[in-house]
């Protein structure tokens, strides 16, 4: 029984990891855009 559960749980973990990576990328992009906007506002 455990043999059936193990690949499924690791697959779920892998999916969560991909979701987390996407979230990190989005946060990074938003942060970069926000800082670019702030610097352009400051310089003008």
C-alpha positions in Angstrom: 0.0 0.0 0.0 2.8 2.4 0.9 4.4 1.8 -2.5 1.3 3.3 -4.2 1.2 6.3 -1.9 4.8 7.3 -2.1 5.1 8.3 -5.8 1.8 10.2 -5.5 3.0 12.2 -2.5 6.4 13.0 -4.1 4.5 14.1 -7.2 2.4 16.5 -5.1 5.5 17.8 -3.5 7.0 18.4 -7.0 3.9 20.3 -8.0 4.1 22.5 -5.0 7.8 23.1 -5.7 6.9 24.3 -9.2 4.2 26.5 -7.9 6.6 28.0 -5.4 9.2 28.6 -8.2 6.6 30.4 -10.3 5.6 32.5 -7.3 9.2 33.4 -6.6 9.7 34.5 -10.2 6.6 36.6 -10.2 7.7 38.3 -6.9 11.1 38.9 -8.4 9.7 40.4 -11.6 7.2 42.6 -9.7 10.0 43.8 -7.4 12.2 44.6 -10.3 9.5 46.5 -12.1 8.5 48.4 -8.9 12.1 49.4 -8.2 12.6 50.5 -11.9 9.4 52.7 -11.6 10.6 54.2 -8.3 14.0 55.1 -9.7 12.5 56.6 -12.8 10.1 58.7 -10.7 13.0 59.8 -8.4 15.3 60.8 -11.3 12.6 62.9 -13.1 
